[in-house]
Amino acid sequence: MLGDGELVLLGGRVVPVGLFLSEALLRLGRPQAIAADRWRQGELEDGVREAGLRLPYPTWRGQGWKDGSEDVRGFRAAVLEGRVAAPVSLAMRAALAEARTVSDSAANEKIAKSAEGTKRQRGRDDLAAAIALSVALGDRLPQTTGRACLGLVA
C-alpha cells in the first residue's frame, strides 16, 4: 500500500492531524465536507486550522447506536443504489472485508469496534468507519455533482 501511494507514513505514535489533512488536500483535492468521529475533537479542530481548510465545521458523529446506525444505513443504501464511486484500493478493500456490524435489541446496527461481537482479536475498523461516515454524509448533502466528503476516525 505504501508503494502504491495508498498509505502515507506521518509522525510517530500519533499522526499530526494538520499535516495529514494537508497531505489529503494535495492528493485528493478539497472536500465539500468533513465527517469526523467526536473522539479527539479538539485535535481535529486544530488540524483543520493548521491545514487552512475553510469549510463548514466538521459534522461530528458518534460511533454508538444513534449516529452509527444512521451512518451504516446511509452507507448501505448509497452502495446498493449505485451512488458510490471509489478508486481501486487495497486499503479500502481490506478494511471493508474485515468490517462487521453488531445489532442492539431494536435492530440498530453499528460498526463493531475491535473484537466486539466477533472472534476477531485485532480488527482494524477505523478506515471502514471513516468510509461509512463520509459516504453517509455525502448522501445527506444537497444534490450536487461530484460530492466529495472526507471521513476521519481516530
mmCIF file of the C-alpha atoms, coordinates in Angstrom:
data_MODEL
# 
_entry.id   MODEL 
# 
loop_
_atom_site.group_PDB 
_atom_site.id 
_atom_site.type_symbol 
_atom_site.label_atom_id 
_atom_site.label_alt_id 
_atom_site.label_comp_id 
_atom_site.label_asym_id 
_atom_site.label_entity_id 
_atom_site.label_seq_id 
_atom_site.pdbx_PDB_ins_code 
_atom_site.Cartn_x 
_atom_site.Cartn_y 
_atom_site.Cartn_z 
_atom_site.occupancy 
_atom_site.B_iso_or_equiv 
_atom_site.pdbx_formal_charge 
_atom_site.auth_seq_id 
_atom_site.auth_comp_id 
_atom_site.auth_asym_id 
_atom_site.auth_atom_id 
_atom_site.pdbx_PDB_model_num 
ATOM 1   C CA . MET A 1 1   ? 0.000   0.000   0.000  1.00 0.00 ? 1   MET A CA 1 
ATOM 2   C CA . LEU A 1 2   ? 2.905   2.356   0.713  1.00 0.00 ? 2   LEU A CA 1 
ATOM 3   C CA . GLY A 1 3   ? 4.414   1.596   -2.712 1.00 0.00 ? 3   GLY A CA 1 
ATOM 4   C CA . ASP A 1 4   ? 1.056   2.185   -4.409 1.00 0.00 ? 4   ASP A CA 1 
ATOM 5   C CA . GLY A 1 5   ? 0.639   5.541   -2.651 1.00 0.00 ? 5   GLY A CA 1 
ATOM 6   C CA . GLU A 1 6   ? -2.381  4.447   -0.591 1.00 0.00 ? 6   GLU A CA 1 
ATOM 7   C CA . LEU A 1 7   ? -0.505  4.590   2.694  1.00 0.00 ? 7   LEU A CA 1 
ATOM 8   C CA . VAL A 1 8   ? 1.369   7.619   3.962  1.00 0.00 ? 8   VAL A CA 1 
ATOM 9   C CA . LEU A 1 9   ? 3.673   7.497   6.972  1.00 0.00 ? 9   LEU A CA 1 
ATOM 10  C CA . LEU A 1 10  ? 3.408   10.653  9.081  1.00 0.00 ? 10  LEU A CA 1 
ATOM 11  C CA . GLY A 1 11  ? 4.566   11.362  12.593 1.00 0.00 ? 11  GLY A CA 1 
ATOM 12  C CA . GLY A 1 12  ? 5.401   8.775   15.194 1.00 0.00 ? 12  GLY A CA 1 
ATOM 13  C CA . ARG A 1 13  ? 2.919   7.133   17.536 1.00 0.00 ? 13  ARG A CA 1 
ATOM 14  C CA . VAL A 1 14  ? 0.404   9.939   16.924 1.00 0.00 ? 14  VAL A CA 1 
ATOM 15  C CA . VAL A 1 15  ? -0.432  11.268  13.469 1.00 0.00 ? 15  VAL A CA 1 
ATOM 16  C CA . PRO A 1 16  ? -0.133  15.076  13.242 1.00 0.00 ? 16  PRO A CA 1 
ATOM 17  C CA . VAL A 1 17  ? -3.643  15.925  12.047 1.00 0.00 ? 17  VAL A CA 1 
ATOM 18  C CA . GLY A 1 18  ? -2.762  19.197  10.314 1.00 0.00 ? 18  GLY A CA 1 
ATOM 19  C CA . LEU A 1 19  ? -0.018  17.502  8.296  1.00 0.00 ? 19  LEU A CA 1 
ATOM 20  C CA . PHE A 1 20  ? -2.356  14.606  7.459  1.00 0.00 ? 20  PHE A CA 1 
ATOM 21  C CA . LEU A 1 21  ? -5.080  16.975  6.227  1.00 0.00 ? 21  LEU A CA 1 
ATOM 22  C CA . SER A 1 22  ? -2.554  18.960  4.173  1.00 0.00 ? 22  SER A CA 1 
ATOM 23  C CA . GLU A 1 23  ? -1.392  15.722  2.519  1.00 0.00 ? 23  GLU A CA 1 
ATOM 24  C CA . ALA A 1 24  ? -5.006  14.674  1.875  1.00 0.00 ? 24  ALA A CA 1 
ATOM 25  C CA . LEU A 1 25  ? -5.687  18.046  0.206  1.00 0.00 ? 25  LEU A CA 1 
ATOM 26  C CA . LEU A 1 26  ? -2.654  17.625  -2.063 1.00 0.00 ? 26  LEU A CA 1 
ATOM 27  C CA . ARG A 1 27  ? -3.608  14.091  -3.076 1.00 0.00 ? 27  ARG A CA 1 
ATOM 28  C CA . LEU A 1 28  ? -7.401  14.277  -3.198 1.00 0.00 ? 28  LEU A CA 1 
ATOM 29  C CA . GLY A 1 29  ? -8.349  17.932  -3.551 1.00 0.00 ? 29  GLY A CA 1 
ATOM 30  C CA . ARG A 1 30  ? -10.676 19.957  -1.420 1.00 0.00 ? 30  ARG A CA 1 
ATOM 31  C CA . PRO A 1 31  ? -13.619 18.050  0.098  1.00 0.00 ? 31  PRO A CA 1 
ATOM 32  C CA . GLN A 1 32  ? -17.081 19.547  0.155  1.00 0.00 ? 32  GLN A CA 1 
ATOM 33  C CA . ALA A 1 33  ? -17.486 18.488  3.780  1.00 0.00 ? 33  ALA A CA 1 
ATOM 34  C CA . ILE A 1 34  ? -15.777 16.595  6.604  1.00 0.00 ? 34  ILE A CA 1 
ATOM 35  C CA . ALA A 1 35  ? -17.437 13.961  8.781  1.00 0.00 ? 35  ALA A CA 1 
ATOM 36  C CA . ALA A 1 36  ? -15.479 13.089  11.897 1.00 0.00 ? 36  ALA A CA 1 
ATOM 37  C CA . ASP A 1 37  ? -15.715 10.936  14.974 1.00 0.00 ? 37  ASP A CA 1 
ATOM 38  C CA . ARG A 1 38  ? -16.099 13.008  18.147 1.00 0.00 ? 38  ARG A CA 1 
ATOM 39  C CA . TRP A 1 39  ? -13.073 11.251  19.653 1.00 0.00 ? 39  TRP A CA 1 
ATOM 40  C CA . ARG A 1 40  ? -10.148 13.704  19.855 1.00 0.00 ? 40  ARG A CA 1 
ATOM 41  C CA . GLN A 1 41  ? -12.330 16.534  18.554 1.00 0.00 ? 41  GLN A CA 1 
ATOM 42  C CA . GLY A 1 42  ? -10.001 19.330  19.700 1.00 0.00 ? 42  GLY A CA 1 
ATOM 43  C CA . GLU A 1 43  ? -7.066  17.777  17.869 1.00 0.00 ? 43  GLU A CA 1 
ATOM 44  C CA . LEU A 1 44  ? -9.042  17.714  14.619 1.00 0.00 ? 44  LEU A CA 1 
ATOM 45  C CA . GLU A 1 45  ? -10.227 21.303  15.047 1.00 0.00 ? 45  GLU A CA 1 
ATOM 46  C CA . ASP A 1 46  ? -6.593  22.390  15.449 1.00 0.00 ? 46  ASP A CA 1 
ATOM 47  C CA . GLY A 1 47  ? -5.591  20.310  12.401 1.00 0.00 ? 47  GLY A CA 1 
ATOM 48  C CA . VAL A 1 48  ? -8.318  21.877  10.245 1.00 0.00 ? 48  VAL A CA 1 
ATOM 49  C CA . ARG A 1 49  ? -6.965  25.338  11.117 1.00 0.00 ? 49  ARG A CA 1 
ATOM 50  C CA . GLU A 1 50  ? -3.334  24.267  10.516 1.00 0.00 ? 50  GLU A CA 1 
ATOM 51  C CA . ALA A 1 51  ? -4.210  22.866  7.092  1.00 0.00 ? 51  ALA A CA 1 
ATOM 52  C CA . GLY A 1 52  ? -6.001  26.099  6.185  1.00 0.00 ? 52  GLY A CA 1 
ATOM 53  C CA . LEU A 1 53  ? -9.302  24.385  5.406  1.00 0.00 ? 53  LEU A CA 1 
ATOM 54  C CA . ARG A 1 54  ? -12.106 26.873  5.003  1.00 0.00 ? 54  ARG A CA 1 
ATOM 55  C CA . LEU A 1 55  ? -15.131 24.615  5.189  1.00 0.00 ? 55  LEU A CA 1 
ATOM 56  C CA . PRO A 1 56  ? -18.195 24.416  7.327  1.00 0.00 ? 56  PRO A CA 1 
ATOM 57  C CA . TYR A 1 57  ? -17.058 22.876  10.574 1.00 0.00 ? 57  TYR A CA 1 
ATOM 58  C CA . PRO A 1 58  ? -16.832 19.079  10.581 1.00 0.00 ? 58  PRO A CA 1 
ATOM 59  C CA . THR A 1 59  ? -20.016 17.130  11.102 1.00 0.00 ? 59  THR A CA 1 
ATOM 60  C CA . TRP A 1 60  ? -19.320 15.374  14.392 1.00 0.00 ? 60  TRP A CA 1 
ATOM 61  C CA . ARG A 1 61  ? -20.545 11.791  14.606 1.00 0.00 ? 61  ARG A CA 1 
ATOM 62  C CA . GLY A 1 62  ? -20.504 9.217   17.367 1.00 0.00 ? 62  GLY A CA 1 
ATOM 63  C CA . GLN A 1 63  ? -19.691 5.564   16.821 1.00 0.00 ? 63  GLN A CA 1 
ATOM 64  C CA . GLY A 1 64  ? -22.508 4.332   19.065 1.00 0.00 ? 64  GLY A CA 1 
ATOM 65  C CA . TRP A 1 65  ? -26.038 3.210   18.265 1.00 0.00 ? 65  TRP A CA 1 
ATOM 66  C CA . LYS A 1 66  ? -27.580 6.590   17.431 1.00 0.00 ? 66  LYS A CA 1 
ATOM 67  C CA . ASP A 1 67  ? -25.138 8.017   14.872 1.00 0.00 ? 67  ASP A CA 1 
ATOM 68  C CA . GLY A 1 68  ? -23.531 4.701   13.984 1.00 0.00 ? 68  GLY A CA 1 
ATOM 69  C CA . SER A 1 69  ? -26.748 3.025   12.911 1.00 0.00 ? 69  SER A CA 1 
ATOM 70  C CA . GLU A 1 70  ? -27.770 6.044   10.803 1.00 0.00 ? 70  GLU A CA 1 
ATOM 71  C CA . ASP A 1 71  ? -24.367 6.018   9.087  1.00 0.00 ? 71  ASP A CA 1 
ATOM 72  C CA . VAL A 1 72  ? -24.426 2.247   8.443  1.00 0.00 ? 72  VAL A CA 1 
ATOM 73  C CA . ARG A 1 73  ? -27.927 2.535   6.913  1.00 0.00 ? 73  ARG A CA 1 
ATOM 74  C CA . GLY A 1 74  ? -26.889 5.517   4.783  1.00 0.00 ? 74  GLY A CA 1 
ATOM 75  C CA . PHE A 1 75  ? -23.709 3.784   3.612  1.00 0.00 ? 75  PHE A CA 1 
ATOM 76  C CA . ARG A 1 76  ? -25.543 0.587   2.677  1.00 0.00 ? 76  ARG A CA 1 
ATOM 77  C CA . ALA A 1 77  ? -28.284 2.439   0.815  1.00 0.00 ? 77  ALA A CA 1 
ATOM 78  C CA . ALA A 1 78  ? -25.797 4.541   -1.162 1.00 0.00 ? 78  ALA A CA 1 
ATOM 79  C CA . VAL A 1 79  ? -23.761 1.475   -2.140 1.00 0.00 ? 79  VAL A CA 1 
ATOM 80  C CA . LEU A 1 80  ? -26.768 -0.677  -3.040 1.00 0.00 ? 80  LEU A CA 1 
ATOM 81  C CA . GLU A 1 81  ? -28.292 2.116   -5.130 1.00 0.00 ? 81  GLU A CA 1 
ATOM 82  C CA . GLY A 1 82  ? -25.014 2.645   -7.035 1.00 0.00 ? 82  GLY A CA 1 
ATOM 83  C CA . ARG A 1 83  ? -24.370 6.173   -5.744 1.00 0.00 ? 83  ARG A CA 1 
ATOM 84  C CA . VAL A 1 84  ? -20.788 5.469   -4.620 1.00 0.00 ? 84  VAL A CA 1 
ATOM 85  C CA . ALA A 1 85  ? -17.688 5.559   -6.802 1.00 0.00 ? 85  ALA A CA 1 
ATOM 86  C CA . ALA A 1 86  ? -14.260 4.769   -5.379 1.00 0.00 ? 86  ALA A CA 1 
ATOM 87  C CA . PRO A 1 87  ? -10.832 4.064   -6.828 1.00 0.00 ? 87  PRO A CA 1 
ATOM 88  C CA . VAL A 1 88  ? -9.430  0.538   -6.720 1.00 0.00 ? 88  VAL A CA 1 
ATOM 89  C CA . SER A 1 89  ? -7.869  0.400   -3.270 1.00 0.00 ? 89  SER A CA 1 
ATOM 90  C CA . LEU A 1 90  ? -6.300  -2.456  -1.331 1.00 0.00 ? 90  LEU A CA 1 
ATOM 91  C CA . ALA A 1 91  ? -6.683  -0.453  1.884  1.00 0.00 ? 91  ALA A CA 1 
ATOM 92  C CA . MET A 1 92  ? -10.426 0.078   1.387  1.00 0.00 ? 92  MET A CA 1 
ATOM 93  C CA . ARG A 1 93  ? -10.975 -3.498  0.244  1.00 0.00 ? 93  ARG A CA 1 
ATOM 94  C CA . ALA A 1 94  ? -9.147  -4.888  3.288  1.00 0.00 ? 94  ALA A CA 1 
ATOM 95  C CA . ALA A 1 95  ? -10.952 -2.567  5.720  1.00 0.00 ? 95  ALA A CA 1 
ATOM 96  C CA . LEU A 1 96  ? -14.398 -3.339  4.347  1.00 0.00 ? 96  LEU A CA 1 
ATOM 97  C CA . ALA A 1 97  ? -13.667 -7.072  4.156  1.00 0.00 ? 97  ALA A CA 1 
ATOM 98  C CA . GLU A 1 98  ? -12.863 -7.091  7.883  1.00 0.00 ? 98  GLU A CA 1 
ATOM 99  C CA . ALA A 1 99  ? -15.652 -4.717  8.936  1.00 0.00 ? 99  ALA A CA 1 
ATOM 100 C CA . ARG A 1 100 ? -18.505 -6.240  10.905 1.00 0.00 ? 100 ARG A CA 1 
ATOM 101 C CA . THR A 1 101 ? -21.642 -4.786  12.369 1.00 0.00 ? 101 THR A CA 1 
ATOM 102 C CA . VAL A 1 102 ? -23.345 -5.586  15.652 1.00 0.00 ? 102 VAL A CA 1 
ATOM 103 C CA . SER A 1 103 ? -27.034 -5.071  16.424 1.00 0.00 ? 103 SER A CA 1 
ATOM 104 C CA . ASP A 1 104 ? -28.867 -3.967  19.529 1.00 0.00 ? 104 ASP A CA 1 
ATOM 105 C CA . SER A 1 105 ? -32.278 -5.290  20.617 1.00 0.00 ? 105 SER A CA 1 
ATOM 106 C CA . ALA A 1 106 ? -34.040 -2.729  18.387 1.00 0.00 ? 106 ALA A CA 1 
ATOM 107 C CA . ALA A 1 107 ? -32.099 -3.978  15.300 1.00 0.00 ? 107 ALA A CA 1 
ATOM 108 C CA . ASN A 1 108 ? -29.939 -0.847  15.097 1.00 0.00 ? 108 ASN A CA 1 
ATOM 109 C CA . GLU A 1 109 ? -26.540 -1.690  13.620 1.00 0.00 ? 109 GLU A CA 1 
ATOM 110 C CA . LYS A 1 110 ? -23.186 -0.044  14.149 1.00 0.00 ? 110 LYS A CA 1 
ATOM 111 C CA . ILE A 1 111 ? -19.690 -0.950  13.069 1.00 0.00 ? 111 ILE A CA 1 
ATOM 112 C CA . ALA A 1 112 ? -18.170 -3.304  15.621 1.00 0.00 ? 112 ALA A CA 1 
ATOM 113 C CA . LYS A 1 113 ? -15.122 -1.992  17.431 1.00 0.00 ? 113 LYS A CA 1 
ATOM 114 C CA . SER A 1 114 ? -12.158 -4.399  17.516 1.00 0.00 ? 114 SER A CA 1 
ATOM 115 C CA . ALA A 1 115 ? -13.467 -7.792  18.678 1.00 0.00 ? 115 ALA A CA 1 
ATOM 116 C CA . GLU A 1 116 ? -16.945 -6.592  19.694 1.00 0.00 ? 116 GLU A CA 1 
ATOM 117 C CA . GLY A 1 117 ? -19.441 -9.260  18.712 1.00 0.00 ? 117 GLY A CA 1 
ATOM 118 C CA . THR A 1 118 ? -16.923 -11.308 16.704 1.00 0.00 ? 118 THR A CA 1 
ATOM 119 C CA . LYS A 1 119 ? -13.968 -13.619 17.173 1.00 0.00 ? 119 LYS A CA 1 
ATOM 120 C CA . ARG A 1 120 ? -11.517 -11.112 15.707 1.00 0.00 ? 120 ARG A CA 1 
ATOM 121 C CA . GLN A 1 121 ? -8.825  -10.190 18.186 1.00 0.00 ? 121 GLN A CA 1 
ATOM 122 C CA . ARG A 1 122 ? -7.245  -7.227  16.422 1.00 0.00 ? 122 ARG A CA 1 
ATOM 123 C CA . GLY A 1 123 ? -9.728  -5.912  13.903 1.00 0.00 ? 123 GLY A CA 1 
ATOM 124 C CA . ARG A 1 124 ? -8.860  -2.557  12.377 1.00 0.00 ? 124 ARG A CA 1 
ATOM 125 C CA . ASP A 1 125 ? -12.103 -0.726  11.874 1.00 0.00 ? 125 ASP A CA 1 
ATOM 126 C CA . ASP A 1 126 ? -11.134 2.946   11.669 1.00 0.00 ? 126 ASP A CA 1 
ATOM 127 C CA . LEU A 1 127 ? -10.877 3.064   7.866  1.00 0.00 ? 127 LEU A CA 1 
ATOM 128 C CA . ALA A 1 128 ? -14.193 1.231   7.430  1.00 0.00 ? 128 ALA A CA 1 
ATOM 129 C CA . ALA A 1 129 ? -15.836 3.629   9.897  1.00 0.00 ? 129 ALA A CA 1 
ATOM 130 C CA . ALA A 1 130 ? -14.336 6.654   8.086  1.00 0.00 ? 130 ALA A CA 1 
ATOM 131 C CA . ILE A 1 131 ? -15.646 5.334   4.756  1.00 0.00 ? 131 ILE A CA 1 
ATOM 132 C CA . ALA A 1 132 ? -19.138 4.851   6.203  1.00 0.00 ? 132 ALA A CA 1 
ATOM 133 C CA . LEU A 1 133 ? -19.069 8.327   7.801  1.00 0.00 ? 133 LEU A CA 1 
ATOM 134 C CA . SER A 1 134 ? -18.036 10.080  4.597  1.00 0.00 ? 134 SER A CA 1 
ATOM 135 C CA . VAL A 1 135 ? -20.422 8.184   2.293  1.00 0.00 ? 135 VAL A CA 1 
ATOM 136 C CA . ALA A 1 136 ? -23.372 8.675   4.652  1.00 0.00 ? 136 ALA A CA 1 
ATOM 137 C CA . LEU A 1 137 ? -22.613 12.401  4.987  1.00 0.00 ? 137 LEU A CA 1 
ATOM 138 C CA . GLY A 1 138 ? -22.207 12.782  1.219  1.00 0.00 ? 138 GLY A CA 1 
ATOM 139 C CA . ASP A 1 139 ? -25.561 11.121  0.750  1.00 0.00 ? 139 ASP A CA 1 
ATOM 140 C CA . ARG A 1 140 ? -27.215 13.571  3.177  1.00 0.00 ? 140 ARG A CA 1 
ATOM 141 C CA . LEU A 1 141 ? -25.787 16.653  1.429  1.00 0.00 ? 141 LEU A CA 1 
ATOM 142 C CA . PRO A 1 142 ? -27.878 18.548  -1.115 1.00 0.00 ? 142 PRO A CA 1 
ATOM 143 C CA . GLN A 1 143 ? -27.680 17.076  -4.614 1.00 0.00 ? 143 GLN A CA 1 
ATOM 144 C CA . THR A 1 144 ? -24.659 18.438  -6.457 1.00 0.00 ? 144 THR A CA 1 
ATOM 145 C CA . THR A 1 145 ? -22.325 16.826  -8.918 1.00 0.00 ? 145 THR A CA 1 
ATOM 146 C CA . GLY A 1 146 ? -19.109 15.322  -7.667 1.00 0.00 ? 146 GLY A CA 1 
ATOM 147 C CA . ARG A 1 147 ? -19.838 15.367  -3.944 1.00 0.00 ? 147 ARG A CA 1 
ATOM 148 C CA . ALA A 1 148 ? -16.664 14.518  -2.060 1.00 0.00 ? 148 ALA A CA 1 
ATOM 149 C CA . CYS A 1 149 ? -16.500 14.116  1.690  1.00 0.00 ? 149 CYS A CA 1 
ATOM 150 C CA . LEU A 1 150 ? -13.583 13.301  3.952  1.00 0.00 ? 150 LEU A CA 1 
ATOM 151 C CA . GLY A 1 151 ? -14.288 10.909  6.828  1.00 0.00 ? 151 GLY A CA 1 
ATOM 152 C CA . LEU A 1 152 ? -11.988 10.856  9.838  1.00 0.00 ? 152 LEU A CA 1 
ATOM 153 C CA . VAL A 1 153 ? -11.962 8.384   12.711 1.00 0.00 ? 153 VAL A CA 1 
ATOM 154 C CA . ALA A 1 154 ? -9.189  8.291   15.308 1.00 0.00 ? 154 ALA A CA 1 
# 
